[in-house]
Amino acid sequence: MKTILVTGSTGYVGGRLVPRLLAPERAIRVLVRDPGRVVGRPWAASVQVARADLRTGEGLEAAMRGVHTAYYLVHSMSAGGDFAATDREAARRFGEAARKAGVSHVIYLGG
């Protein structure tokens, strides 16, 4: 069974992708900062929830363990500050963690 990791699962694209990925031959893991945001989603009981923070990297290593394919569907939407730099650093952390974990495929949706 292949494990697929989805970041941004509570957003517009990710929230629509997760139910389409659900299949008996796949395990779906959603990466979230706040696991409470998954509660109430129609697919919540069908996924693994991994808590991690792309801004700091905390929890990323554990979230990537055993992952075959990872979807990166997040981007900063903060007012002010250098959100482009924040996005770059989060994507770099994600990519590095994926590389270290041996993730075969990364699908990146730029914002």
PENOR-V233025 format. One record per residue. N is the residue number from 0. RES is the residue in one letter. SS is DSSP state (a for helix, b for strand, c for the rest). Layout:
[[N,RES,SS] [N,RES,SS]]
//
This chain:
[[0,M,c] [1,K,b] [2,T,b] [3,I,b] [4,L,b] [5,V,b] [6,T,b] [7,G,c] [8,S,c] [9,T,c] [10,G,c] [11,Y,a] [12,V,a] [13,G,a] [14,G,a] [15,R,a] [16,L,a] [17,V,a] [18,P,a] [19,R,a] [20,L,a] [21,L,c] [22,A,c] [23,P,c] [24,E,c] [25,R,b] [26,A,b] [27,I,b] [28,R,b] [29,V,b] [30,L,b] [31,V,b] [32,R,c] [33,D,c] [34,P,a] [35,G,a] [36,R,a] [37,V,c] [38,V,c] [39,G,c] [40,R,c] [41,P,c] [42,W,c] [43,A,a] [44,A,a] [45,S,a] [46,V,c] [47,Q,b] [48,V,b] [49,A,b] [50,R,b] [51,A,c] [52,D,c] [53,L,c] [54,R,c] [55,T,c] [56,G,c] [57,E,c] [58,G,c] [59,L,a] [60,E,a] [61,A,a] [62,A,a] [63,M,a] [64,R,c] [65,G,c] [66,V,b] [67,H,b] [68,T,b] [69,A,b] [70,Y,b] [71,Y,b] [72,L,c] [73,V,c] [74,H,c] [75,S,c] [76,M,c] [77,S,c] [78,A,c] [79,G,c] [80,G,c] [81,D,c] [82,F,a] [83,A,a] [84,A,a] [85,T,a] [86,D,a] [87,R,a] [88,E,a] [89,A,a] [90,A,a] [91,R,a] [92,R,a] [93,F,a] [94,G,a] [95,E,a] [96,A,a] [97,A,a] [98,R,a] [99,K,a] [100,A,a] [101,G,c] [102,V,c] [103,S,c] [104,H,b] [105,V,b] [106,I,b] [107,Y,b] [108,L,c] [109,G,c] [110,G,c]]
//
